[in-house]
Amino acid sequence: MELEKETALVEAILFLESEPIAEKQISNIGGISEEVVKICLDNLKEKYTADSSGIELSMITGGWTLVPKSEFWDVLRERYGEKNSGRLSKSALETLSIIAYSQPITRSEIEKIRGVSADNMIRLLIERSLIKEVGRKDVPGRPIQFGTTKEFLKFFHLNSIAELPKLDEDEEQRFELAR
């Protein structure tokens, strides 16, 4: 198969996949080598940088996916965004950011930082699959520790937690209160 057709095949695979997909999986589905898949992905990245394209190729949670260009997201968000039943409240986002930046973290540590009960927010974030129980802290009572999920990464279009924006000094000190 010539490279142009292989690139079109990779594009079709990405279009049909509902979740981000790894290069090895693309290779297996398309019956082409991983080296060729990488070249095809580079070709697609270049193709989607054109002003005439409304989509871009993005790596999220270790896999490739087609997403709308960020410049169009404000127009598209109301109809196509946040499929998990709407936006998060300010307190849910605050709780989620505390967990994301401080994970693994216990309920009492979250409450120490927020200054209020976190029960309802933790329940909501678990229902939305944005956080999960990741273990127990090795202290008396062995409280549950929480961390973010792959859904969290997808929700915020991140490939990994390392891509979270850096905190300034004041924010870092606030998040360390619980430790």
OpenMM code with the backbone's topology and positions (N, CA, C; nanometers):
from openmm import Vec3, app, unit

residues = "MET GLU LEU GLU LYS GLU THR ALA LEU VAL GLU ALA ILE LEU PHE LEU GLU SER GLU PRO ILE ALA GLU LYS GLN ILE SER ASN ILE GLY GLY ILE SER GLU GLU VAL VAL LYS ILE CYS LEU ASP ASN LEU LYS GLU LYS TYR THR ALA ASP SER SER GLY ILE GLU LEU SER MET ILE THR GLY GLY TRP THR LEU VAL PRO LYS SER GLU PHE TRP ASP VAL LEU ARG GLU ARG TYR GLY GLU LYS ASN SER GLY ARG LEU SER LYS SER ALA LEU GLU THR LEU SER ILE ILE ALA TYR SER GLN PRO ILE THR ARG SER GLU ILE GLU LYS ILE ARG GLY VAL SER ALA ASP ASN MET ILE ARG LEU LEU ILE GLU ARG SER LEU ILE LYS GLU VAL GLY ARG LYS ASP VAL PRO GLY ARG PRO ILE GLN PHE GLY THR THR LYS GLU PHE LEU LYS PHE PHE HIS LEU ASN SER ILE ALA GLU LEU PRO LYS LEU ASP GLU ASP GLU GLU GLN ARG PHE GLU LEU ALA ARG".split()
positions = [
    Vec3(0.0855, -0.1181, 0.0000),
    Vec3(0.0000, 0.0000, 0.0000),
    Vec3(0.0898, 0.1240, 0.0000),
    Vec3(0.0520, 0.2238, -0.0754),
    Vec3(0.1326, 0.3454, -0.0770),
    Vec3(0.1001, 0.4313, 0.0455),
    Vec3(0.1947, 0.5172, 0.0845),
    Vec3(0.1851, 0.5970, 0.2067),
    Vec3(0.0581, 0.6819, 0.2126),
    Vec3(0.0164, 0.7365, 0.0997),
    Vec3(-0.1045, 0.8190, 0.0968),
    Vec3(-0.2274, 0.7374, 0.1405),
    Vec3(-0.2364, 0.6150, 0.0880),
    Vec3(-0.3496, 0.5275, 0.1240),
    Vec3(-0.3390, 0.4811, 0.2685),
    Vec3(-0.2170, 0.4548, 0.3154),
    Vec3(-0.1977, 0.4128, 0.4550),
    Vec3(-0.2362, 0.5262, 0.5499),
    Vec3(-0.2019, 0.6485, 0.5134),
    Vec3(-0.2408, 0.7639, 0.5950),
    Vec3(-0.3930, 0.7761, 0.5987),
    Vec3(-0.4570, 0.7559, 0.4859),
    Vec3(-0.6039, 0.7608, 0.4802),
    Vec3(-0.6647, 0.6492, 0.5662),
    Vec3(-0.6021, 0.5316, 0.5673),
    Vec3(-0.6495, 0.4207, 0.6491),
    Vec3(-0.6380, 0.4545, 0.7981),
    Vec3(-0.5241, 0.5104, 0.8383),
    Vec3(-0.5047, 0.5510, 0.9782),
    Vec3(-0.6085, 0.6565, 1.0162),
    Vec3(-0.6341, 0.7502, 0.9265),
    Vec3(-0.7348, 0.8539, 0.9515),
    Vec3(-0.8730, 0.7909, 0.9718),
    Vec3(-0.9076, 0.6924, 0.8898),
    Vec3(-1.0371, 0.6243, 0.9015),
    Vec3(-1.0476, 0.5489, 1.0341),
    Vec3(-0.9392, 0.4850, 1.0748),
    Vec3(-0.9380, 0.4132, 1.2036),
    Vec3(-0.9625, 0.5121, 1.3176),
    Vec3(-0.8906, 0.6249, 1.3151),
    Vec3(-0.9082, 0.7266, 1.4199),
    Vec3(-1.0504, 0.7818, 1.4211),
    Vec3(-1.1074, 0.7991, 1.3046),
    Vec3(-1.2438, 0.8503, 1.2934),
    Vec3(-1.3440, 0.7525, 1.3555),
    Vec3(-1.3235, 0.6248, 1.3342),
    Vec3(-1.4183, 0.5236, 1.3812),
    Vec3(-1.4027, 0.4879, 1.5290),
    Vec3(-1.2864, 0.5119, 1.5845),
    Vec3(-1.2633, 0.4800, 1.7256),
    Vec3(-1.3266, 0.5868, 1.8144),
    Vec3(-1.3970, 0.5438, 1.9174),
    Vec3(-1.4595, 0.6405, 2.0083),
    Vec3(-1.3667, 0.6780, 2.1244),
    Vec3(-1.2612, 0.6012, 2.1449),
    Vec3(-1.1648, 0.6269, 2.2516),
    Vec3(-1.0267, 0.6492, 2.1898),
    Vec3(-0.9384, 0.7188, 2.2607),
    Vec3(-0.8013, 0.7316, 2.2114),
    Vec3(-0.7402, 0.5927, 2.1897),
    Vec3(-0.6576, 0.5793, 2.0868),
    Vec3(-0.6043, 0.4488, 2.0490),
    Vec3(-0.4520, 0.4572, 2.0320),
    Vec3(-0.3821, 0.3562, 2.0838),
    Vec3(-0.2358, 0.3519, 2.0784),
    Vec3(-0.1881, 0.3156, 1.9380),
    Vec3(-0.0657, 0.3560, 1.9071),
    Vec3(-0.0062, 0.3288, 1.7762),
    Vec3(-0.0041, 0.1789, 1.7465),
    Vec3(0.0259, 0.0971, 1.8476),
    Vec3(0.0320, -0.0484, 1.8279),
    Vec3(-0.1048, -0.1018, 1.7857),
    Vec3(-0.2119, -0.0504, 1.8471),
    Vec3(-0.3474, -0.0936, 1.8099),
    Vec3(-0.3803, -0.0506, 1.6669),
    Vec3(-0.3424, 0.0713, 1.6306),
    Vec3(-0.3663, 0.1187, 1.4940),
    Vec3(-0.2938, 0.0267, 1.3957),
    Vec3(-0.1706, -0.0085, 1.4312),
    Vec3(-0.0901, -0.0984, 1.3485),
    Vec3(-0.1603, -0.2333, 1.3305),
    Vec3(-0.2107, -0.2890, 1.4405),
    Vec3(-0.2795, -0.4192, 1.4349),
    Vec3(-0.4078, -0.4122, 1.3521),
    Vec3(-0.4867, -0.3089, 1.3731),
    Vec3(-0.6139, -0.2947, 1.3008),
    Vec3(-0.5886, -0.2765, 1.1511),
    Vec3(-0.4928, -0.1902, 1.1179),
    Vec3(-0.4673, -0.1574, 0.9770),
    Vec3(-0.3752, -0.2537, 0.9053),
    Vec3(-0.3104, -0.3427, 0.9804),
    Vec3(-0.2180, -0.4360, 0.9184),
    Vec3(-0.0959, -0.3671, 0.8587),
    Vec3(-0.0509, -0.2594, 0.9252),
    Vec3(0.0683, -0.1869, 0.8792),
    Vec3(0.1652, -0.1738, 0.9969),
    Vec3(0.2929, -0.1537, 0.9671),
    Vec3(0.3938, -0.1489, 1.0729),
    Vec3(0.3763, -0.0235, 1.1603),
    Vec3(0.4284, -0.0317, 1.2827),
    Vec3(0.4210, 0.0827, 1.3735),
    Vec3(0.5008, 0.2016, 1.3196),
    Vec3(0.6107, 0.1738, 1.2481),
    Vec3(0.6901, 0.2824, 1.1894),
    Vec3(0.6062, 0.3588, 1.0869),
    Vec3(0.5322, 0.2855, 1.0050),
    Vec3(0.4473, 0.3491, 0.9038),
    Vec3(0.3340, 0.4256, 0.9731),
    Vec3(0.2798, 0.3687, 1.0810),
    Vec3(0.1744, 0.4382, 1.1567),
    Vec3(0.2263, 0.5726, 1.2062),
    Vec3(0.3493, 0.5760, 1.2593),
    Vec3(0.4074, 0.7021, 1.3089),
    Vec3(0.4184, 0.8051, 1.1959),
    Vec3(0.4626, 0.7610, 1.0784),
    Vec3(0.4726, 0.8514, 0.9629),
    Vec3(0.3337, 0.9028, 0.9241),
    Vec3(0.2368, 0.8118, 0.9234),
    Vec3(0.0991, 0.8503, 0.8899),
    Vec3(0.0444, 0.9521, 0.9895),
    Vec3(0.0715, 0.9313, 1.1180),
    Vec3(0.0258, 1.0255, 1.2208),
    Vec3(0.0903, 1.1627, 1.2006),
    Vec3(0.2188, 1.1640, 1.1659),
    Vec3(0.2861, 1.2916, 1.1365),
    Vec3(0.2210, 1.3607, 1.0164),
    Vec3(0.1874, 1.2813, 0.9142),
    Vec3(0.1194, 1.3370, 0.7959),
    Vec3(-0.0153, 1.3970, 0.8344),
    Vec3(-0.0891, 1.3261, 0.9195),
    Vec3(-0.2210, 1.3752, 0.9615),
    Vec3(-0.2078, 1.5019, 1.0463),
    Vec3(-0.1081, 1.5053, 1.1362),
    Vec3(-0.0862, 1.6266, 1.2171),
    Vec3(-0.0644, 1.7466, 1.1257),
    Vec3(0.0187, 1.7259, 1.0244),
    Vec3(0.0471, 1.8339, 0.9297),
    Vec3(-0.0799, 1.8735, 0.8538),
    Vec3(-0.1550, 1.7745, 0.8079),
    Vec3(-0.2791, 1.8001, 0.7331),
    Vec3(-0.3771, 1.8832, 0.8164),
    Vec3(-0.3886, 1.8501, 0.9454),
    Vec3(-0.4866, 1.9170, 1.0305),
    Vec3(-0.4424, 2.0542, 1.0798),
    Vec3(-0.3169, 2.0930, 1.0536),
    Vec3(-0.2753, 2.2282, 1.0920),
    Vec3(-0.3291, 2.3337, 0.9953),
    Vec3(-0.3771, 2.2901, 0.8791),
    Vec3(-0.4311, 2.3838, 0.7801),
    Vec3(-0.5526, 2.4572, 0.8370),
    Vec3(-0.5670, 2.5838, 0.8004),
    Vec3(-0.6815, 2.6641, 0.8458),
    Vec3(-0.8141, 2.6046, 0.7995),
    Vec3(-0.8115, 2.5276, 0.6919),
    Vec3(-0.9350, 2.4692, 0.6386),
    Vec3(-0.9815, 2.3462, 0.7170),
    Vec3(-0.9043, 2.3031, 0.8168),
    Vec3(-0.9420, 2.1867, 0.8977),
    Vec3(-1.0012, 2.2311, 1.0310),
    Vec3(-1.1094, 2.1678, 1.0699),
    Vec3(-1.1733, 2.1979, 1.1978),
    Vec3(-1.1333, 2.1011, 1.3073),
    Vec3(-1.0513, 2.0018, 1.2725),
    Vec3(-1.0093, 1.9033, 1.3717),
    Vec3(-0.8574, 1.8987, 1.3801),
    Vec3(-0.8099, 1.8359, 1.4883),
    Vec3(-0.6671, 1.8145, 1.5051),
    Vec3(-0.6446, 1.6779, 1.5667),
    Vec3(-0.5237, 1.6295, 1.5538),
    Vec3(-0.4846, 1.5015, 1.6105),
    Vec3(-0.4268, 1.5295, 1.7480),
    Vec3(-0.4763, 1.4585, 1.8497),
    Vec3(-0.4336, 1.4857, 1.9857),
    Vec3(-0.4040, 1.3553, 2.0584),
    Vec3(-0.2999, 1.3567, 2.1411),
    Vec3(-0.2711, 1.2407, 2.2248),
    Vec3(-0.3350, 1.2643, 2.3602),
    Vec3(-0.4226, 1.1727, 2.3988),
    Vec3(-0.4922, 1.1798, 2.5268),
    Vec3(-0.4831, 1.0419, 2.5904),
    Vec3(-0.4436, 1.0366, 2.7157),
    Vec3(-0.4293, 0.9122, 2.7918),
    Vec3(-0.3476, 0.8072, 2.7181),
    Vec3(-0.2431, 0.8500, 2.6487),
    Vec3(-0.1533, 0.7567, 2.5833),
    Vec3(-0.1987, 0.7051, 2.4483),
    Vec3(-0.3066, 0.7600, 2.3963),
    Vec3(-0.3560, 0.7175, 2.2658),
    Vec3(-0.3906, 0.8370, 2.1791),
    Vec3(-0.4043, 0.8126, 2.0490),
    Vec3(-0.4347, 0.9192, 1.9528),
    Vec3(-0.5843, 0.9266, 1.9272),
    Vec3(-0.6329, 1.0490, 1.9114),
    Vec3(-0.7733, 1.0698, 1.8824),
    Vec3(-0.7905, 1.1983, 1.8018),
    Vec3(-0.9003, 1.2061, 1.7299),
    Vec3(-0.9344, 1.3270, 1.6560),
    Vec3(-1.0254, 1.4119, 1.7439),
    Vec3(-0.9918, 1.5389, 1.7586),
    Vec3(-1.0706, 1.6303, 1.8417),
    Vec3(-1.0913, 1.7616, 1.7659),
    Vec3(-1.1966, 1.8359, 1.8017),
    Vec3(-1.2138, 1.9675, 1.7386),
    Vec3(-1.0980, 2.0589, 1.7785),
    Vec3(-1.0588, 2.1473, 1.6883),
    Vec3(-0.9563, 2.2456, 1.7225),
    Vec3(-1.0086, 2.3302, 1.8381),
    Vec3(-0.9191, 2.3638, 1.9300),
    Vec3(-0.9595, 2.4371, 2.0500),
    Vec3(-1.0258, 2.5703, 2.0178),
    Vec3(-0.9910, 2.6321, 1.9054),
    Vec3(-1.0503, 2.7614, 1.8697),
    Vec3(-1.2000, 2.7503, 1.8400),
    Vec3(-1.2490, 2.6292, 1.8102),
    Vec3(-1.3913, 2.6095, 1.7811),
    Vec3(-1.4689, 2.5561, 1.9009),
    Vec3(-1.3977, 2.5208, 2.0071),
    Vec3(-1.4612, 2.4520, 2.1184),
    Vec3(-1.5696, 2.5347, 2.1868),
    Vec3(-1.5511, 2.6671, 2.1970),
    Vec3(-1.6526, 2.7504, 2.2618),
    Vec3(-1.7867, 2.7413, 2.1887),
    Vec3(-1.7830, 2.7352, 2.0575),
    Vec3(-1.9048, 2.7245, 1.9769),
    Vec3(-1.9657, 2.5844, 1.9889),
    Vec3(-1.8818, 2.4827, 1.9978),
    Vec3(-1.9273, 2.3434, 1.9956),
    Vec3(-1.9615, 2.2869, 2.1336),
    Vec3(-1.9065, 2.3460, 2.2392),
    Vec3(-1.9176, 2.2899, 2.3741),
    Vec3(-2.0618, 2.2653, 2.4180),
    Vec3(-2.1503, 2.3617, 2.3932),
    Vec3(-2.2874, 2.3485, 2.4423),
    Vec3(-2.3559, 2.2227, 2.3886),
    Vec3(-2.3357, 2.1938, 2.2618),
    Vec3(-2.4014, 2.0772, 2.2034),
    Vec3(-2.3222, 1.9471, 2.2213),
    Vec3(-2.1899, 1.9543, 2.2089),
    Vec3(-2.1099, 1.8322, 2.2042),
    Vec3(-2.0213, 1.8081, 2.3260),
    Vec3(-2.0045, 1.9077, 2.4096),
    Vec3(-1.9105, 1.8942, 2.5206),
    Vec3(-1.9703, 1.8301, 2.6429),
    Vec3(-1.8816, 1.7963, 2.7338),
    Vec3(-1.9180, 1.7402, 2.8639),
    Vec3(-2.0402, 1.6500, 2.8587),
    Vec3(-2.0239, 1.5382, 2.7940),
    Vec3(-2.1329, 1.4424, 2.7798),
    Vec3(-2.1764, 1.3843, 2.9133),
    Vec3(-2.0906, 1.3971, 3.0145),
    Vec3(-2.1237, 1.3434, 3.1467),
    Vec3(-2.2196, 1.4365, 3.2211),
    Vec3(-2.3284, 1.4708, 3.1573),
    Vec3(-2.4370, 1.5511, 3.2145),
    Vec3(-2.3938, 1.6857, 3.2714),
    Vec3(-2.3353, 1.7665, 3.1844),
    Vec3(-2.3165, 1.9063, 3.2179),
    Vec3(-2.1861, 1.9428, 3.2835),
    Vec3(-2.1816, 2.0669, 3.3205),
    Vec3(-2.0608, 2.1256, 3.3773),
    Vec3(-2.0452, 2.0879, 3.5234),
    Vec3(-1.9261, 2.1108, 3.5727),
    Vec3(-1.8983, 2.0900, 3.7138),
    Vec3(-1.9129, 2.2240, 3.7860),
    Vec3(-1.9673, 2.2194, 3.9060),
    Vec3(-1.9811, 2.3412, 3.9860),
    Vec3(-1.8427, 2.3887, 4.0303),
    Vec3(-1.8371, 2.5115, 4.0798),
    Vec3(-1.7108, 2.5668, 4.1271),
    Vec3(-1.6540, 2.4814, 4.2411),
    Vec3(-1.7392, 2.4370, 4.3318),
    Vec3(-1.6895, 2.3555, 4.4438),
    Vec3(-1.6445, 2.2173, 4.3973),
    Vec3(-1.7112, 2.1614, 4.2955),
    Vec3(-1.6676, 2.0322, 4.2414),
    Vec3(-1.5321, 2.0476, 4.1734),
    Vec3(-1.5140, 2.1567, 4.0970),
    Vec3(-1.3855, 2.1819, 4.0316),
    Vec3(-1.2749, 2.2058, 4.1336),
    Vec3(-1.3074, 2.2767, 4.2419),
    Vec3(-1.2080, 2.3011, 4.3469),
    Vec3(-1.1648, 2.1689, 4.4098),
    Vec3(-1.2621, 2.0842, 4.4424),
    Vec3(-1.2314, 1.9535, 4.5016),
    Vec3(-1.1503, 1.8687, 4.4045),
    Vec3(-1.1905, 1.8695, 4.2783),
    Vec3(-1.1200, 1.7921, 4.1763),
    Vec3(-0.9766, 1.8405, 4.1587),
    Vec3(-0.9556, 1.9717, 4.1602),
    Vec3(-0.8191, 2.0234, 4.1450),
    Vec3(-0.7331, 1.9869, 4.2655),
    Vec3(-0.7906, 1.9894, 4.3844),
    Vec3(-0.7164, 1.9483, 4.5050),
    Vec3(-0.6718, 1.8034, 4.4911),
    Vec3(-0.7626, 1.7182, 4.4457),
    Vec3(-0.7296, 1.5764, 4.4283),
    Vec3(-0.6242, 1.5593, 4.3192),
    Vec3(-0.6416, 1.6288, 4.2067),
    Vec3(-0.5487, 1.6147, 4.0943),
    Vec3(-0.4064, 1.6547, 4.1329),
    Vec3(-0.3931, 1.7639, 4.2058),
    Vec3(-0.2599, 1.8135, 4.2393),
    Vec3(-0.1998, 1.7475, 4.3632),
    Vec3(-0.2814, 1.6854, 4.4471),
    Vec3(-0.2314, 1.6303, 4.5736),
    Vec3(-0.2422, 1.4787, 4.5837),
    Vec3(-0.2865, 1.4123, 4.4785),
    Vec3(-0.3109, 1.2686, 4.4863),
    Vec3(-0.1856, 1.1877, 4.5166),
    Vec3(-0.2005, 1.0771, 4.5906),
    Vec3(-0.3231, 1.0315, 4.6551),
    Vec3(-0.3523, 1.1165, 4.7788),
    Vec3(-0.4809, 1.1384, 4.8034),
    Vec3(-0.5222, 1.2265, 4.9127),
    Vec3(-0.6481, 1.1706, 4.9789),
    Vec3(-0.6588, 1.1882, 5.1106),
    Vec3(-0.7751, 1.1381, 5.1846),
    Vec3(-0.8831, 1.2453, 5.1931),
    Vec3(-1.0024, 1.2016, 5.2289),
    Vec3(-1.1159, 1.2927, 5.2469),
    Vec3(-1.0817, 1.4015, 5.3496),
    Vec3(-1.0226, 1.3624, 5.4636),
    Vec3(-0.9924, 1.4619, 5.5676),
    Vec3(-0.8876, 1.5626, 5.5204),
    Vec3(-0.7924, 1.5176, 5.4386),
    Vec3(-0.6926, 1.6105, 5.3834),
    Vec3(-0.7579, 1.7097, 5.2875),
    Vec3(-0.8521, 1.6606, 5.2075),
    Vec3(-0.9262, 1.7490, 5.1159),
    Vec3(-1.0036, 1.8534, 5.1977),
    Vec3(-1.0704, 1.8069, 5.3024),
    Vec3(-1.1506, 1.8963, 5.3860),
    Vec3(-1.0638, 1.9985, 5.4588),
    Vec3(-0.9424, 1.9586, 5.4967),
    Vec3(-0.8495, 2.0507, 5.5631),
    Vec3(-0.8123, 2.1649, 5.4676),
    Vec3(-0.7907, 2.1315, 5.3403),
    Vec3(-0.7552, 2.2334, 5.2404),
    Vec3(-0.8757, 2.3206, 5.2067),
    Vec3(-0.9922, 2.2569, 5.1833),
    Vec3(-1.1117, 2.3324, 5.1435),
    Vec3(-1.1753, 2.4071, 5.2598),
    Vec3(-1.1651, 2.3522, 5.3798),
    Vec3(-1.2267, 2.4151, 5.4957),
    Vec3(-1.3735, 2.3795, 5.5132),
    Vec3(-1.4252, 2.2889, 5.4305),
    Vec3(-1.5646, 2.2436, 5.4408),
    Vec3(-1.5706, 2.0938, 5.4098),
    Vec3(-1.6838, 2.0328, 5.4397),
    Vec3(-1.7036, 1.8908, 5.4119),
    Vec3(-1.6925, 1.8636, 5.2617),
    Vec3(-1.6313, 1.7502, 5.2289),
    Vec3(-1.6125, 1.7160, 5.0878),
    Vec3(-1.6966, 1.5951, 5.0464),
    Vec3(-1.7812, 1.5446, 5.1352),
    Vec3(-1.8580, 1.4223, 5.1079),
    Vec3(-1.9353, 1.4281, 4.9764),
    Vec3(-2.0164, 1.5318, 4.9589),
    Vec3(-2.1002, 1.5405, 4.8386),
    Vec3(-2.0173, 1.5563, 4.7115),
    Vec3(-1.9122, 1.6358, 4.7197),
    Vec3(-1.8279, 1.6569, 4.6010),
    Vec3(-1.7548, 1.5287, 4.5630),
    Vec3(-1.7045, 1.4559, 4.6625),
    Vec3(-1.6358, 1.3286, 4.6350),
    Vec3(-1.7334, 1.2308, 4.5721),
    Vec3(-1.8528, 1.2231, 4.6255),
    Vec3(-1.9557, 1.1333, 4.5702),
    Vec3(-1.9863, 1.1692, 4.4243),
    Vec3(-2.0045, 1.2980, 4.3959),
    Vec3(-2.0331, 1.3448, 4.2604),
    Vec3(-1.9187, 1.3102, 4.1649),
    Vec3(-1.7957, 1.3352, 4.2082),
    Vec3(-1.6795, 1.3106, 4.1217),
    Vec3(-1.6587, 1.1612, 4.0960),
    Vec3(-1.6918, 1.0784, 4.1939),
    Vec3(-1.6857, 0.9330, 4.1736),
    Vec3(-1.7944, 0.8909, 4.0752),
    Vec3(-1.9169, 0.9433, 4.0905),
    Vec3(-2.0271, 0.9117, 3.9981),
    Vec3(-1.9922, 0.9495, 3.8550),
    Vec3(-1.9204, 1.0584, 3.8371),
    Vec3(-1.8797, 1.1041, 3.7035),
    Vec3(-1.7540, 1.0339, 3.6539),
    Vec3(-1.7006, 0.9435, 3.7345),
    Vec3(-1.5785, 0.8666, 3.7019),
    Vec3(-1.4566, 0.9553, 3.6823),
    Vec3(-1.4541, 1.0706, 3.7487),
    Vec3(-1.3389, 1.1600, 3.7390),
    Vec3(-1.2346, 1.1284, 3.8459),
    Vec3(-1.2792, 1.0673, 3.9579),
    Vec3(-1.1877, 1.0221, 4.0627),
    Vec3(-1.2266, 0.8809, 4.1035),
    Vec3(-1.1338, 0.8148, 4.1735),
    Vec3(-1.1607, 0.6800, 4.2245),
    Vec3(-1.0774, 0.6575, 4.3493),
    Vec3(-1.1116, 0.5521, 4.4223),
    Vec3(-1.0318, 0.5107, 4.5368),
    Vec3(-0.9044, 0.4472, 4.4818),
    Vec3(-0.7896, 0.4912, 4.5340),
    Vec3(-0.6630, 0.4390, 4.4834),
    Vec3(-0.5823, 0.3637, 4.5889),
    Vec3(-0.6365, 0.3548, 4.7092),
    Vec3(-0.5664, 0.2824, 4.8156),
    Vec3(-0.6072, 0.3345, 4.9509),
    Vec3(-0.5292, 0.2935, 5.0504),
    Vec3(-0.5538, 0.3387, 5.1874),
    Vec3(-0.4247, 0.3935, 5.2451),
    Vec3(-0.4354, 0.5010, 5.3218),
    Vec3(-0.3178, 0.5632, 5.3818),
    Vec3(-0.2724, 0.4778, 5.4998),
    Vec3(-0.1427, 0.4636, 5.5141),
    Vec3(-0.0861, 0.3787, 5.6187),
    Vec3(-0.0751, 0.4572, 5.7504),
    Vec3(-0.1920, 0.4921, 5.8045),
    Vec3(-0.2025, 0.5607, 5.9335),
    Vec3(-0.3190, 0.4958, 6.0082),
    Vec3(-0.3325, 0.5213, 6.1395),
    Vec3(-0.4456, 0.4612, 6.2126),
    Vec3(-0.5794, 0.4928, 6.1449),
    Vec3(-0.6640, 0.3915, 6.1349),
    Vec3(-0.7937, 0.4053, 6.0697),
    Vec3(-0.7866, 0.3745, 5.9205),
    Vec3(-0.6648, 0.3737, 5.8642),
    Vec3(-0.6418, 0.3440, 5.7222),
    Vec3(-0.7449, 0.4099, 5.6311),
    Vec3(-0.7496, 0.5463, 5.6305),
    Vec3(-0.8492, 0.6162, 5.5471),
    Vec3(-0.8251, 0.5935, 5.3976),
    Vec3(-0.9339, 0.5971, 5.3217),
    Vec3(-0.9294, 0.5798, 5.1757),
    Vec3(-0.8593, 0.6996, 5.1132),
    Vec3(-0.7761, 0.6718, 5.0145),
    Vec3(-0.7111, 0.7776, 4.9373),
    Vec3(-0.7749, 0.7831, 4.7991),
    Vec3(-0.7854, 0.9045, 4.7460),
    Vec3(-0.8476, 0.9255, 4.6161),
    Vec3(-0.7452, 0.9775, 4.5158),
    Vec3(-0.7700, 0.9453, 4.3890),
    Vec3(-0.6869, 0.9942, 4.2794),
    Vec3(-0.7734, 1.0096, 4.1554),
    Vec3(-0.7169, 1.0678, 4.0522),
    Vec3(-0.7911, 1.0910, 3.9281),
    Vec3(-0.7909, 0.9655, 3.8407),
    Vec3(-0.8779, 0.9663, 3.7394),
    Vec3(-0.8968, 0.8515, 3.6500),
    Vec3(-0.8597, 0.8881, 3.5063),
    Vec3(-0.8673, 0.7881, 3.4184),
    Vec3(-0.8489, 0.8135, 3.2753),
    Vec3(-0.9585, 0.9076, 3.2250),
    Vec3(-1.0800, 0.8944, 3.2800),
    Vec3(-1.1896, 0.9847, 3.2413),
    Vec3(-1.1538, 1.1301, 3.2718),
    Vec3(-1.0854, 1.1531, 3.3841),
    Vec3(-1.0391, 1.2872, 3.4194),
    Vec3(-0.9476, 1.3403, 3.3090),
    Vec3(-0.8506, 1.2562, 3.2674),
    Vec3(-0.7576, 1.2977, 3.1624),
    Vec3(-0.8314, 1.3294, 3.0332),
    Vec3(-0.9285, 1.2443, 2.9974),
    Vec3(-1.0066, 1.2676, 2.8749),
    Vec3(-1.0870, 1.3964, 2.8868),
    Vec3(-1.1514, 1.4160, 3.0006),
    Vec3(-1.2369, 1.5323, 3.0250),
    Vec3(-1.1594, 1.6623, 3.0035),
    Vec3(-1.0315, 1.6631, 3.0476),
    Vec3(-0.9503, 1.7843, 3.0366),
    Vec3(-0.8499, 1.7784, 2.9213),
    Vec3(-0.8644, 1.6786, 2.8331),
    Vec3(-0.7775, 1.6628, 2.7155),
    Vec3(-0.6298, 1.6611, 2.7541),
    Vec3(-0.5971, 1.5771, 2.8523),
    Vec3(-0.4592, 1.5629, 2.8980),
    Vec3(-0.4083, 1.4239, 2.8634),
    Vec3(-0.2806, 1.4143, 2.8341),
    Vec3(-0.2200, 1.2841, 2.8107),
    Vec3(-0.1800, 1.2199, 2.9431),
    Vec3(-0.1376, 1.3035, 3.0391),
    Vec3(-0.1004, 1.2531, 3.1715),
    Vec3(-0.1163, 1.3658, 3.2733),
    Vec3(-0.1093, 1.3292, 3.4015),
    Vec3(-0.1179, 1.4275, 3.5103),
    Vec3(-0.0051, 1.5297, 3.4999),
    Vec3(0.1085, 1.4890, 3.4446),
    Vec3(0.2232, 1.5797, 3.4302),
    Vec3(0.1896, 1.7015, 3.3445),
    Vec3(0.0849, 1.6934, 3.2634),
    Vec3(0.0460, 1.8056, 3.1776),
    Vec3(-0.0431, 1.9082, 3.2484),
    Vec3(-0.0763, 1.8854, 3.3764),
    Vec3(-0.1543, 1.9854, 3.4498),
    Vec3(-0.0755, 2.1163, 3.4554),
    Vec3(-0.1446, 2.2302, 3.4484),
    Vec3(-0.0735, 2.3584, 3.4604),
    Vec3(-0.0001, 2.3655, 3.5944),
    Vec3(0.1151, 2.4302, 3.5945),
    Vec3(0.1945, 2.4440, 3.7178),
    Vec3(0.1251, 2.5407, 3.8126),
    Vec3(0.1347, 2.5116, 3.9428),
    Vec3(0.0772, 2.5974, 4.0458),
    Vec3(0.1763, 2.7076, 4.0812),
    Vec3(0.1233, 2.8248, 4.1197),
    Vec3(0.2142, 2.9280, 4.1689),
    Vec3(0.2464, 2.8970, 4.3156),
    Vec3(0.3357, 2.9740, 4.3776),
    Vec3(0.3819, 2.9442, 4.5136),
    Vec3(0.2691, 2.9422, 4.6159),
    Vec3(0.1777, 3.0408, 4.6087),
    Vec3(0.0669, 3.0464, 4.7039),
    Vec3(-0.0228, 2.9245, 4.6916),
    Vec3(-0.0535, 2.8856, 4.5674),
    Vec3(-0.1380, 2.7681, 4.5455),
    Vec3(-0.0693, 2.6423, 4.5958),
    Vec3(0.0625, 2.6309, 4.5711),
    Vec3(0.1366, 2.5127, 4.6168),
    Vec3(0.1306, 2.5012, 4.7681),
    Vec3(0.1498, 2.6139, 4.8389),
    Vec3(0.1450, 2.6125, 4.9853),
    Vec3(0.0063, 2.5729, 5.0335),
    Vec3(-0.0976, 2.6218, 4.9689),
    Vec3(-0.2348, 2.5882, 5.0081),
    Vec3(-0.2591, 2.4378, 4.9932),
    Vec3(-0.2120, 2.3794, 4.8844),
    Vec3(-0.2325, 2.2375, 4.8578),
    Vec3(-0.1482, 2.1492, 4.9502),
    Vec3(-0.0449, 2.2045, 5.0107),
    Vec3(0.0389, 2.1282, 5.1016),
    Vec3(-0.0117, 2.1317, 5.2457),
    Vec3(-0.1173, 2.2093, 5.2725),
    Vec3(-0.1721, 2.2175, 5.4078),
    Vec3(-0.2086, 2.0822, 5.4649),
    Vec3(-0.2565, 1.9946, 5.3801),
    Vec3(-0.3059, 1.8654, 5.4261),
    Vec3(-0.1935, 1.7686, 5.4611),
    Vec3(-0.0762, 1.7919, 5.4152),
    Vec3(0.0327, 1.6940, 5.4312),
    Vec3(0.0950, 1.6976, 5.5681),
] * unit.nanometer
topology = app.Topology()
chain = topology.addChain("A")
for resn in residues:
    res = topology.addResidue(resn, chain)
    for name in ("N", "CA", "C"):
        topology.addAtom(name, app.Element.getBySymbol(name[0]), res)
